[in-house]
Amino acid sequence: MPIIQNRDIVVIGLQQWYTSIGSNCKNIATEFARHNRVLYVNAPLDRKTIHHGKADVNVQYHLQVLNGSKPGIVEISPRLWNYYPDTVLESLNWLPSTTLFNWGNKLNNRRFANSIRRALKTLGFKDVIVFNDNDIFRGFYIKDYLQPATYVYYSRDYLLGVPYWAKHGRTLEPLHIARADVAVANSAYLAEMLRQYNPNSYYVGQGCDLQRFNPHIHYPRPADVPLERPVIGYVGALKSLRLDIQLLVSIARQRPGWQIVLVGPEDEDFQQSALHSLPNVHFTGSKGLDQLPAYIQSFDVCINPQIVNEVTVGNYPLKIDEYLAMGKPVVATYTKTMEMFSEHVYLAADAEGYIRMIEQAMRENNKEKQESNIRFAATHTWENSVAAIYQAIRHHQQQ
């Protein structure tokens, strides 16, 4: 499949480059930069972030960019730069009227685009491709103001299930998708959603950092993983919006001999849940990306106890690929997106189903299944996903 090369690409989105957790957008930008020049743009500071985030060292750096004491363009690699926009946006989501919100949002977009244009001039970028990682609001008018050769809208989450985005996004995101030259998604479910508004919409799959999750490396067992077995484990943010707390409680109570290890930061609902009163449930807290393979390797079965709602139903859970890449048996909640994993992942709909599937996964776990899981995960590379994005852009260019 022919790649796009020797182009200038601007990446905007929801995640700052300096965010410690992994990100589709950062991985895509890094893959773009193998053959193109790429400017990865952090979200501009807004009044609310400045007021509440002054203790954050990254916000402090961004404030120094604004006062001219730090450079706004930071080289990540020879063809990849990170940009801290030299402008401040107004915090507008509190406005009750979407019409009024979008009037102010247009002014914010103009400030944002002007800042990006200054960075493009400094770097000598021309005839750019703009890739927008799901930023409904700050990217809404960027196509108008920057006049890119191609404007790509990338959907990797159903944001309208979150109240912040739903308030004005239910009106604006469909319009934004329709305005894009190309719309792409990392799940078939989200691609179908995009096609409702834009016929130039494509499923581009998902990548996984397979070098990080290497099953052939032996990692020391983490000290906070119990020695008792079996160990049933989850790695990722512990948020009640995405995970079924009651499902976990039911599994732990019905199988007190199973050690359930939950790796990741907890939201308030998890912190206050009955899980903390159960002796066979173990919370490790947040761990660095480099530590995660050791935890996954220590699990007998990996799980993704996803709650099914409008936020998660179309979500592509990257952790499934990470589990499989380590050769682990996996049990996950059934969704349409998970159908593509059905030959490699045990799917369940409730606590009883999870218990049956976990028991089956342990019985059937063998070298052949482990190698099959590893081979399947190896097809989900960022190279393949970005190649599909290139193909979508080329299809638009040929129209």
Contacts in CASP RR format, 6 or more apart in sequence:
PFRMAT RR
TARGET T0000
AUTHOR 0000-0000-0000
METHOD contacts of the structure
MODEL  1
MPIIQNRDIVVIGLQQWYTSIGSNCKNIATEFARHNRVLYVNAPLDRKTI
HHGKADVNVQYHLQVLNGSKPGIVEISPRLWNYYPDTVLESLNWLPSTTL
FNWGNKLNNRRFANSIRRALKTLGFKDVIVFNDNDIFRGFYIKDYLQPAT
YVYYSRDYLLGVPYWAKHGRTLEPLHIARADVAVANSAYLAEMLRQYNPN
SYYVGQGCDLQRFNPHIHYPRPADVPLERPVIGYVGALKSLRLDIQLLVS
IARQRPGWQIVLVGPEDEDFQQSALHSLPNVHFTGSKGLDQLPAYIQSFD
VCINPQIVNEVTVGNYPLKIDEYLAMGKPVVATYTKTMEMFSEHVYLAAD
AEGYIRMIEQAMRENNKEKQESNIRFAATHTWENSVAAIYQAIRHHQQQ
1 387 0 8 1.000
1 390 0 8 1.000
1 391 0 8 1.000
2 390 0 8 1.000
2 394 0 8 1.000
3 35 0 8 1.000
3 387 0 8 1.000
3 390 0 8 1.000
4 35 0 8 1.000
4 36 0 8 1.000
4 129 0 8 1.000
4 390 0 8 1.000
4 393 0 8 1.000
4 394 0 8 1.000
5 35 0 8 1.000
5 36 0 8 1.000
6 35 0 8 1.000
6 36 0 8 1.000
7 36 0 8 1.000
7 37 0 8 1.000
7 127 0 8 1.000
7 128 0 8 1.000
7 129 0 8 1.000
8 36 0 8 1.000
8 37 0 8 1.000
8 38 0 8 1.000
8 39 0 8 1.000
8 120 0 8 1.000
8 123 0 8 1.000
8 124 0 8 1.000
8 125 0 8 1.000
8 126 0 8 1.000
8 127 0 8 1.000
8 128 0 8 1.000
8 129 0 8 1.000
9 29 0 8 1.000
9 32 0 8 1.000
9 36 0 8 1.000
9 37 0 8 1.000
9 38 0 8 1.000
9 39 0 8 1.000
9 128 0 8 1.000
9 129 0 8 1.000
9 130 0 8 1.000
9 131 0 8 1.000
10 38 0 8 1.000
10 39 0 8 1.000
10 41 0 8 1.000
10 116 0 8 1.000
10 120 0 8 1.000
10 125 0 8 1.000
10 128 0 8 1.000
10 129 0 8 1.000
10 130 0 8 1.000
10 131 0 8 1.000
10 146 0 8 1.000
10 148 0 8 1.000
11 25 0 8 1.000
11 28 0 8 1.000
11 29 0 8 1.000
11 32 0 8 1.000
11 38 0 8 1.000
11 39 0 8 1.000
11 40 0 8 1.000
11 41 0 8 1.000
11 130 0 8 1.000
11 131 0 8 1.000
11 133 0 8 1.000
12 41 0 8 1.000
12 43 0 8 1.000
12 116 0 8 1.000
12 130 0 8 1.000
12 131 0 8 1.000
12 132 0 8 1.000
12 133 0 8 1.000
12 135 0 8 1.000
12 138 0 8 1.000
12 139 0 8 1.000
12 142 0 8 1.000
13 25 0 8 1.000
13 41 0 8 1.000
13 43 0 8 1.000
13 132 0 8 1.000
13 133 0 8 1.000
13 134 0 8 1.000
13 135 0 8 1.000
13 138 0 8 1.000
13 139 0 8 1.000
14 25 0 8 1.000
14 43 0 8 1.000
14 133 0 8 1.000
14 134 0 8 1.000
14 135 0 8 1.000
15 23 0 8 1.000
15 25 0 8 1.000
15 26 0 8 1.000
15 133 0 8 1.000
16 42 0 8 1.000
16 43 0 8 1.000
16 58 0 8 1.000
17 26 0 8 1.000
17 40 0 8 1.000
17 42 0 8 1.000
17 76 0 8 1.000
17 82 0 8 1.000
18 42 0 8 1.000
18 58 0 8 1.000
18 82 0 8 1.000
20 288 0 8 1.000
20 289 0 8 1.000
21 237 0 8 1.000
21 289 0 8 1.000
22 289 0 8 1.000
24 133 0 8 1.000
24 154 0 8 1.000
24 156 0 8 1.000
24 186 0 8 1.000
24 206 0 8 1.000
24 207 0 8 1.000
24 318 0 8 1.000
25 40 0 8 1.000
25 133 0 8 1.000
25 154 0 8 1.000
26 40 0 8 1.000
27 207 0 8 1.000
27 209 0 8 1.000
27 382 0 8 1.000
28 131 0 8 1.000
28 133 0 8 1.000
28 154 0 8 1.000
28 382 0 8 1.000
28 385 0 8 1.000
28 386 0 8 1.000
28 389 0 8 1.000
29 38 0 8 1.000
29 40 0 8 1.000
29 80 0 8 1.000
29 131 0 8 1.000
30 77 0 8 1.000
30 80 0 8 1.000
30 382 0 8 1.000
31 382 0 8 1.000
31 383 0 8 1.000
31 385 0 8 1.000
31 386 0 8 1.000
32 38 0 8 1.000
32 131 0 8 1.000
32 386 0 8 1.000
33 77 0 8 1.000
33 79 0 8 1.000
33 80 0 8 1.000
34 79 0 8 1.000
36 79 0 8 1.000
37 79 0 8 1.000
37 80 0 8 1.000
37 123 0 8 1.000
37 125 0 8 1.000
38 79 0 8 1.000
38 80 0 8 1.000
38 81 0 8 1.000
39 73 0 8 1.000
39 81 0 8 1.000
39 83 0 8 1.000
39 116 0 8 1.000
39 119 0 8 1.000
39 120 0 8 1.000
39 123 0 8 1.000
39 125 0 8 1.000
40 76 0 8 1.000
40 80 0 8 1.000
40 81 0 8 1.000
40 82 0 8 1.000
40 83 0 8 1.000
41 83 0 8 1.000
41 85 0 8 1.000
41 116 0 8 1.000
41 119 0 8 1.000
42 62 0 8 1.000
42 82 0 8 1.000
42 83 0 8 1.000
42 84 0 8 1.000
42 85 0 8 1.000
43 85 0 8 1.000
43 135 0 8 1.000
43 138 0 8 1.000
44 85 0 8 1.000
44 87 0 8 1.000
44 88 0 8 1.000
44 89 0 8 1.000
44 111 0 8 1.000
44 112 0 8 1.000
44 115 0 8 1.000
44 138 0 8 1.000
45 59 0 8 1.000
45 62 0 8 1.000
45 63 0 8 1.000
45 66 0 8 1.000
45 85 0 8 1.000
45 88 0 8 1.000
45 89 0 8 1.000
46 88 0 8 1.000
46 89 0 8 1.000
46 90 0 8 1.000
46 91 0 8 1.000
47 88 0 8 1.000
47 89 0 8 1.000
47 90 0 8 1.000
47 91 0 8 1.000
48 91 0 8 1.000
49 59 0 8 1.000
49 91 0 8 1.000
50 59 0 8 1.000
50 63 0 8 1.000
50 88 0 8 1.000
53 59 0 8 1.000
54 60 0 8 1.000
54 63 0 8 1.000
61 70 0 8 1.000
61 84 0 8 1.000
62 84 0 8 1.000
64 70 0 8 1.000
65 71 0 8 1.000
65 72 0 8 1.000
65 84 0 8 1.000
65 86 0 8 1.000
66 86 0 8 1.000
66 88 0 8 1.000
68 86 0 8 1.000
70 84 0 8 1.000
72 83 0 8 1.000
72 84 0 8 1.000
72 86 0 8 1.000
72 119 0 8 1.000
73 81 0 8 1.000
73 82 0 8 1.000
73 83 0 8 1.000
73 84 0 8 1.000
73 119 0 8 1.000
73 122 0 8 1.000
73 123 0 8 1.000
74 81 0 8 1.000
74 82 0 8 1.000
74 83 0 8 1.000
74 84 0 8 1.000
75 81 0 8 1.000
75 82 0 8 1.000
76 82 0 8 1.000
81 119 0 8 1.000
81 123 0 8 1.000
83 116 0 8 1.000
83 119 0 8 1.000
85 112 0 8 1.000
85 115 0 8 1.000
85 116 0 8 1.000
85 119 0 8 1.000
86 115 0 8 1.000
86 118 0 8 1.000
87 111 0 8 1.000
87 112 0 8 1.000
87 114 0 8 1.000
87 115 0 8 1.000
88 111 0 8 1.000
89 108 0 8 1.000
89 111 0 8 1.000
89 112 0 8 1.000
89 138 0 8 1.000
90 104 0 8 1.000
90 107 0 8 1.000
90 108 0 8 1.000
92 101 0 8 1.000
92 104 0 8 1.000
92 105 0 8 1.000
92 108 0 8 1.000
93 101 0 8 1.000
93 164 0 8 1.000
93 167 0 8 1.000
93 168 0 8 1.000
95 101 0 8 1.000
98 167 0 8 1.000
98 168 0 8 1.000
98 169 0 8 1.000
98 171 0 8 1.000
98 172 0 8 1.000
101 168 0 8 1.000
102 140 0 8 1.000
102 168 0 8 1.000
102 172 0 8 1.000
105 137 0 8 1.000
105 138 0 8 1.000
105 140 0 8 1.000
105 141 0 8 1.000
105 172 0 8 1.000
106 140 0 8 1.000
106 141 0 8 1.000
108 137 0 8 1.000
108 138 0 8 1.000
109 138 0 8 1.000
109 139 0 8 1.000
109 140 0 8 1.000
109 141 0 8 1.000
109 142 0 8 1.000
109 144 0 8 1.000
109 145 0 8 1.000
110 141 0 8 1.000
110 145 0 8 1.000
112 138 0 8 1.000
112 139 0 8 1.000
112 142 0 8 1.000
113 141 0 8 1.000
113 142 0 8 1.000
113 145 0 8 1.000
113 146 0 8 1.000
114 145 0 8 1.000
116 142 0 8 1.000
116 146 0 8 1.000
117 145 0 8 1.000
117 146 0 8 1.000
119 125 0 8 1.000
120 126 0 8 1.000
120 128 0 8 1.000
127 149 0 8 1.000
128 146 0 8 1.000
128 148 0 8 1.000
128 149 0 8 1.000
129 148 0 8 1.000
129 149 0 8 1.000
129 150 0 8 1.000
129 151 0 8 1.000
129 152 0 8 1.000
129 393 0 8 1.000
130 142 0 8 1.000
130 143 0 8 1.000
130 146 0 8 1.000
130 148 0 8 1.000
130 150 0 8 1.000
130 151 0 8 1.000
130 152 0 8 1.000
131 152 0 8 1.000
131 154 0 8 1.000
131 389 0 8 1.000
132 139 0 8 1.000
132 142 0 8 1.000
132 151 0 8 1.000
132 152 0 8 1.000
132 153 0 8 1.000
132 154 0 8 1.000
132 180 0 8 1.000
133 154 0 8 1.000
133 156 0 8 1.000
134 153 0 8 1.000
134 154 0 8 1.000
134 155 0 8 1.000
134 156 0 8 1.000
134 157 0 8 1.000
134 159 0 8 1.000
136 159 0 8 1.000
136 165 0 8 1.000
136 169 0 8 1.000
136 172 0 8 1.000
136 173 0 8 1.000
136 176 0 8 1.000
137 168 0 8 1.000
137 169 0 8 1.000
137 172 0 8 1.000
139 176 0 8 1.000
140 172 0 8 1.000
140 175 0 8 1.000
140 176 0 8 1.000
140 179 0 8 1.000
142 148 0 8 1.000
142 151 0 8 1.000
143 151 0 8 1.000
143 179 0 8 1.000
143 180 0 8 1.000
143 181 0 8 1.000
150 181 0 8 1.000
150 182 0 8 1.000
150 393 0 8 1.000
150 396 0 8 1.000
150 397 0 8 1.000
151 179 0 8 1.000
151 180 0 8 1.000
151 181 0 8 1.000
151 182 0 8 1.000
152 180 0 8 1.000
152 181 0 8 1.000
152 182 0 8 1.000
152 183 0 8 1.000
152 184 0 8 1.000
152 389 0 8 1.000
152 392 0 8 1.000
152 393 0 8 1.000
153 176 0 8 1.000
153 177 0 8 1.000
153 180 0 8 1.000
153 182 0 8 1.000
153 183 0 8 1.000
153 184 0 8 1.000
153 194 0 8 1.000
153 198 0 8 1.000
154 183 0 8 1.000
154 184 0 8 1.000
154 185 0 8 1.000
154 186 0 8 1.000
154 389 0 8 1.000
155 177 0 8 1.000
155 183 0 8 1.000
155 184 0 8 1.000
155 185 0 8 1.000
155 186 0 8 1.000
155 190 0 8 1.000
155 191 0 8 1.000
155 193 0 8 1.000
155 194 0 8 1.000
156 185 0 8 1.000
156 186 0 8 1.000
156 187 0 8 1.000
156 190 0 8 1.000
156 316 0 8 1.000
157 190 0 8 1.000
157 311 0 8 1.000
157 315 0 8 1.000
158 190 0 8 1.000
158 193 0 8 1.000
158 310 0 8 1.000
158 311 0 8 1.000
158 312 0 8 1.000
158 313 0 8 1.000
158 314 0 8 1.000
158 315 0 8 1.000
159 165 0 8 1.000
159 166 0 8 1.000
159 169 0 8 1.000
159 173 0 8 1.000
159 311 0 8 1.000
160 166 0 8 1.000
160 169 0 8 1.000
160 170 0 8 1.000
160 173 0 8 1.000
160 310 0 8 1.000
161 309 0 8 1.000
161 310 0 8 1.000
161 311 0 8 1.000
162 241 0 8 1.000
162 311 0 8 1.000
165 173 0 8 1.000
174 196 0 8 1.000
174 197 0 8 1.000
175 197 0 8 1.000
177 183 0 8 1.000
177 194 0 8 1.000
177 197 0 8 1.000
177 198 0 8 1.000
177 201 0 8 1.000
178 197 0 8 1.000
178 198 0 8 1.000
180 198 0 8 1.000
180 200 0 8 1.000
181 200 0 8 1.000
181 396 0 8 1.000
182 200 0 8 1.000
182 201 0 8 1.000
182 202 0 8 1.000
182 392 0 8 1.000
182 393 0 8 1.000
182 395 0 8 1.000
182 396 0 8 1.000
183 194 0 8 1.000
183 197 0 8 1.000
183 198 0 8 1.000
183 200 0 8 1.000
183 201 0 8 1.000
183 202 0 8 1.000
184 191 0 8 1.000
184 194 0 8 1.000
184 201 0 8 1.000
184 202 0 8 1.000
184 203 0 8 1.000
184 204 0 8 1.000
184 388 0 8 1.000
184 389 0 8 1.000
184 392 0 8 1.000
185 191 0 8 1.000
185 193 0 8 1.000
185 194 0 8 1.000
185 201 0 8 1.000
185 202 0 8 1.000
185 203 0 8 1.000
185 204 0 8 1.000
186 203 0 8 1.000
186 204 0 8 1.000
186 205 0 8 1.000
186 206 0 8 1.000
186 316 0 8 1.000
186 385 0 8 1.000
187 203 0 8 1.000
187 205 0 8 1.000
187 206 0 8 1.000
187 314 0 8 1.000
187 315 0 8 1.000
187 316 0 8 1.000
187 337 0 8 1.000
188 203 0 8 1.000
188 336 0 8 1.000
188 337 0 8 1.000
188 340 0 8 1.000
189 313 0 8 1.000
189 314 0 8 1.000
189 335 0 8 1.000
189 336 0 8 1.000
189 337 0 8 1.000
190 314 0 8 1.000
190 316 0 8 1.000
191 201 0 8 1.000
191 202 0 8 1.000
191 203 0 8 1.000
194 201 0 8 1.000
195 201 0 8 1.000
200 392 0 8 1.000
200 395 0 8 1.000
200 396 0 8 1.000
200 399 0 8 1.000
202 388 0 8 1.000
202 391 0 8 1.000
202 392 0 8 1.000
202 395 0 8 1.000
203 388 0 8 1.000
204 385 0 8 1.000
204 386 0 8 1.000
204 388 0 8 1.000
204 389 0 8 1.000
204 392 0 8 1.000
205 316 0 8 1.000
205 380 0 8 1.000
205 384 0 8 1.000
205 385 0 8 1.000
205 388 0 8 1.000
206 316 0 8 1.000
206 318 0 8 1.000
206 321 0 8 1.000
206 380 0 8 1.000
206 385 0 8 1.000
207 318 0 8 1.000
207 321 0 8 1.000
207 380 0 8 1.000
207 381 0 8 1.000
207 382 0 8 1.000
207 384 0 8 1.000
207 385 0 8 1.000
208 318 0 8 1.000
208 321 0 8 1.000
208 322 0 8 1.000
208 325 0 8 1.000
208 377 0 8 1.000
208 380 0 8 1.000
208 381 0 8 1.000
208 382 0 8 1.000
209 382 0 8 1.000
210 325 0 8 1.000
210 377 0 8 1.000
210 378 0 8 1.000
210 381 0 8 1.000
212 289 0 8 1.000
212 290 0 8 1.000
212 292 0 8 1.000
212 293 0 8 1.000
213 292 0 8 1.000
213 293 0 8 1.000
213 296 0 8 1.000
213 322 0 8 1.000
213 325 0 8 1.000
213 326 0 8 1.000
213 377 0 8 1.000
214 293 0 8 1.000
214 325 0 8 1.000
215 297 0 8 1.000
215 325 0 8 1.000
215 326 0 8 1.000
215 327 0 8 1.000
215 370 0 8 1.000
215 374 0 8 1.000
217 293 0 8 1.000
218 297 0 8 1.000
219 293 0 8 1.000
219 294 0 8 1.000
219 297 0 8 1.000
219 298 0 8 1.000
220 294 0 8 1.000
221 294 0 8 1.000
221 298 0 8 1.000
222 284 0 8 1.000
222 291 0 8 1.000
222 294 0 8 1.000
222 295 0 8 1.000
222 298 0 8 1.000
224 261 0 8 1.000
224 282 0 8 1.000
224 284 0 8 1.000
225 231 0 8 1.000
225 259 0 8 1.000
225 261 0 8 1.000
225 282 0 8 1.000
225 284 0 8 1.000
225 295 0 8 1.000
225 298 0 8 1.000
226 259 0 8 1.000
226 261 0 8 1.000
226 282 0 8 1.000
228 257 0 8 1.000
228 259 0 8 1.000
229 259 0 8 1.000
229 300 0 8 1.000
230 258 0 8 1.000
230 259 0 8 1.000
230 300 0 8 1.000
230 301 0 8 1.000
230 362 0 8 1.000
231 258 0 8 1.000
231 259 0 8 1.000
231 260 0 8 1.000
231 261 0 8 1.000
231 298 0 8 1.000
231 299 0 8 1.000
231 300 0 8 1.000
231 301 0 8 1.000
232 251 0 8 1.000
232 258 0 8 1.000
232 259 0 8 1.000
232 260 0 8 1.000
232 261 0 8 1.000
232 299 0 8 1.000
232 300 0 8 1.000
232 301 0 8 1.000
232 302 0 8 1.000
232 303 0 8 1.000
232 358 0 8 1.000
233 260 0 8 1.000
233 261 0 8 1.000
233 262 0 8 1.000
233 263 0 8 1.000
233 295 0 8 1.000
233 299 0 8 1.000
233 301 0 8 1.000
233 302 0 8 1.000
233 303 0 8 1.000
234 243 0 8 1.000
234 260 0 8 1.000
234 261 0 8 1.000
234 262 0 8 1.000
234 263 0 8 1.000
234 302 0 8 1.000
234 303 0 8 1.000
234 304 0 8 1.000
234 305 0 8 1.000
234 319 0 8 1.000
235 263 0 8 1.000
235 264 0 8 1.000
235 287 0 8 1.000
235 292 0 8 1.000
235 295 0 8 1.000
235 296 0 8 1.000
235 302 0 8 1.000
235 319 0 8 1.000
235 322 0 8 1.000
235 323 0 8 1.000
236 263 0 8 1.000
236 264 0 8 1.000
236 319 0 8 1.000
237 264 0 8 1.000
237 265 0 8 1.000
237 267 0 8 1.000
238 262 0 8 1.000
238 264 0 8 1.000
238 265 0 8 1.000
238 266 0 8 1.000
238 267 0 8 1.000
238 270 0 8 1.000
238 283 0 8 1.000
239 267 0 8 1.000
239 269 0 8 1.000
239 270 0 8 1.000
240 267 0 8 1.000
240 269 0 8 1.000
240 270 0 8 1.000
240 307 0 8 1.000
241 267 0 8 1.000
241 307 0 8 1.000
241 309 0 8 1.000
241 311 0 8 1.000
241 312 0 8 1.000
242 306 0 8 1.000
242 307 0 8 1.000
242 311 0 8 1.000
242 312 0 8 1.000
242 315 0 8 1.000
243 270 0 8 1.000
243 305 0 8 1.000
243 306 0 8 1.000
243 307 0 8 1.000
244 305 0 8 1.000
244 306 0 8 1.000
244 307 0 8 1.000
244 333 0 8 1.000
245 269 0 8 1.000
245 270 0 8 1.000
245 273 0 8 1.000
245 274 0 8 1.000
245 275 0 8 1.000
246 351 0 8 1.000
247 305 0 8 1.000
247 307 0 8 1.000
247 350 0 8 1.000
247 351 0 8 1.000
247 354 0 8 1.000
248 260 0 8 1.000
248 262 0 8 1.000
248 275 0 8 1.000
248 281 0 8 1.000
248 305 0 8 1.000
249 273 0 8 1.000
249 274 0 8 1.000
249 275 0 8 1.000
249 278 0 8 1.000
250 351 0 8 1.000
251 258 0 8 1.000
251 260 0 8 1.000
251 305 0 8 1.000
251 351 0 8 1.000
251 354 0 8 1.000
251 355 0 8 1.000
251 358 0 8 1.000
252 258 0 8 1.000
252 260 0 8 1.000
252 275 0 8 1.000
252 278 0 8 1.000
252 280 0 8 1.000
252 281 0 8 1.000
253 278 0 8 1.000
254 351 0 8 1.000
254 355 0 8 1.000
255 280 0 8 1.000
255 355 0 8 1.000
256 279 0 8 1.000
256 280 0 8 1.000
257 280 0 8 1.000
258 280 0 8 1.000
258 358 0 8 1.000
259 280 0 8 1.000
259 282 0 8 1.000
260 278 0 8 1.000
260 280 0 8 1.000
260 281 0 8 1.000
260 282 0 8 1.000
261 282 0 8 1.000
261 284 0 8 1.000
261 295 0 8 1.000
261 298 0 8 1.000
261 299 0 8 1.000
262 275 0 8 1.000
262 281 0 8 1.000
262 282 0 8 1.000
262 283 0 8 1.000
262 284 0 8 1.000
263 284 0 8 1.000
263 285 0 8 1.000
263 287 0 8 1.000
263 292 0 8 1.000
263 295 0 8 1.000
264 283 0 8 1.000
264 284 0 8 1.000
264 285 0 8 1.000
264 286 0 8 1.000
264 287 0 8 1.000
265 285 0 8 1.000
265 286 0 8 1.000
266 283 0 8 1.000
266 285 0 8 1.000
275 281 0 8 1.000
275 283 0 8 1.000
276 283 0 8 1.000
284 295 0 8 1.000
287 295 0 8 1.000
292 322 0 8 1.000
293 326 0 8 1.000
296 302 0 8 1.000
296 322 0 8 1.000
296 323 0 8 1.000
296 326 0 8 1.000
296 328 0 8 1.000
297 326 0 8 1.000
297 328 0 8 1.000
299 328 0 8 1.000
300 329 0 8 1.000
300 362 0 8 1.000
300 365 0 8 1.000
301 328 0 8 1.000
301 329 0 8 1.000
301 330 0 8 1.000
301 331 0 8 1.000
301 358 0 8 1.000
301 361 0 8 1.000
301 362 0 8 1.000
301 365 0 8 1.000
302 319 0 8 1.000
302 323 0 8 1.000
302 328 0 8 1.000
302 329 0 8 1.000
302 330 0 8 1.000
302 331 0 8 1.000
303 330 0 8 1.000
303 331 0 8 1.000
303 332 0 8 1.000
303 354 0 8 1.000
303 358 0 8 1.000
304 317 0 8 1.000
304 319 0 8 1.000
304 320 0 8 1.000
304 323 0 8 1.000
304 330 0 8 1.000
304 331 0 8 1.000
304 332 0 8 1.000
304 333 0 8 1.000
305 333 0 8 1.000
305 354 0 8 1.000
306 312 0 8 1.000
306 315 0 8 1.000
306 317 0 8 1.000
306 332 0 8 1.000
306 333 0 8 1.000
306 335 0 8 1.000
307 333 0 8 1.000
308 333 0 8 1.000
308 335 0 8 1.000
312 335 0 8 1.000
313 335 0 8 1.000
313 336 0 8 1.000
313 337 0 8 1.000
314 335 0 8 1.000
314 336 0 8 1.000
314 337 0 8 1.000
315 335 0 8 1.000
315 337 0 8 1.000
316 337 0 8 1.000
317 332 0 8 1.000
317 337 0 8 1.000
317 338 0 8 1.000
320 330 0 8 1.000
320 332 0 8 1.000
320 338 0 8 1.000
320 341 0 8 1.000
320 345 0 8 1.000
321 377 0 8 1.000
321 380 0 8 1.000
322 377 0 8 1.000
323 330 0 8 1.000
324 330 0 8 1.000
324 341 0 8 1.000
324 344 0 8 1.000
324 345 0 8 1.000
324 373 0 8 1.000
324 374 0 8 1.000
324 376 0 8 1.000
324 377 0 8 1.000
325 373 0 8 1.000
325 374 0 8 1.000
325 377 0 8 1.000
325 378 0 8 1.000
326 374 0 8 1.000
327 370 0 8 1.000
327 371 0 8 1.000
327 373 0 8 1.000
327 374 0 8 1.000
327 377 0 8 1.000
328 370 0 8 1.000
328 373 0 8 1.000
329 346 0 8 1.000
329 361 0 8 1.000
329 362 0 8 1.000
329 364 0 8 1.000
329 365 0 8 1.000
329 369 0 8 1.000
329 373 0 8 1.000
330 341 0 8 1.000
330 344 0 8 1.000
330 345 0 8 1.000
330 346 0 8 1.000
330 361 0 8 1.000
330 373 0 8 1.000
331 345 0 8 1.000
331 346 0 8 1.000
331 347 0 8 1.000
331 348 0 8 1.000
331 354 0 8 1.000
331 357 0 8 1.000
331 358 0 8 1.000
331 361 0 8 1.000
332 338 0 8 1.000
332 341 0 8 1.000
332 345 0 8 1.000
332 346 0 8 1.000
332 347 0 8 1.000
332 348 0 8 1.000
333 347 0 8 1.000
333 348 0 8 1.000
333 349 0 8 1.000
334 347 0 8 1.000
334 348 0 8 1.000
334 349 0 8 1.000
338 345 0 8 1.000
338 347 0 8 1.000
341 347 0 8 1.000
343 376 0 8 1.000
344 372 0 8 1.000
344 373 0 8 1.000
344 376 0 8 1.000
346 357 0 8 1.000
346 358 0 8 1.000
346 360 0 8 1.000
346 361 0 8 1.000
347 357 0 8 1.000
348 354 0 8 1.000
348 356 0 8 1.000
348 357 0 8 1.000
END
